[in-house]
Amino acid sequence: MENYVYWISTALLTLLYLTSAMMYITKRNWVRQALGDLGYPGYLVSTLAAVKLLAVAVILSRLHVALSDFAYAGMFFHLILAAGAHLGVHKPKDALPAFIGLMLLSVSFLTQNAARDIHSPYAPDAATHLVSGHRTGGLVPG
């Protein structure tokens, strides 16, 4: 069951990020204005579009667990900052995608070890394996 939960939450999270990145690319001027209204410089549009695409690629490909965990962390901070920016200008409805993204991100991160062969040492079930000393085919320190 956790396997399905992981893939569904990850698919929805990546869809959210891909949609956002494509909007940053196709509606560049509108996004630049929207970021300006939130107090961010317009030159972030290209950087954020690239980082969003890279984060999705790294999480889906999972070529390296540390990079995948780094992408999860980057998404976490991005979503927190996005929600805070919208709340800071008193537009709580505009923060809804960020809150949905945080929920999907949390579920994806917390269930990743159930669905992936190489486990993250930071996801919940990895701690169980570290305490018991069992190796499960993942990266276990020590």
Secondary structure, DSSP 8 states (H G I E B T S, - for coil): -HHHHHHHHHHHHHHHHHHHHHHHHHTHHHHHHHHHHTT--TTHHHHHHHHHHHHHHHHHH-SSHHHHHHHHHHHHHHHHHHHHHHHHTT-GGGGHHHHHHHHHHHHHHHHHHHH-SS--TTSHHHHHHHHHT---SS----
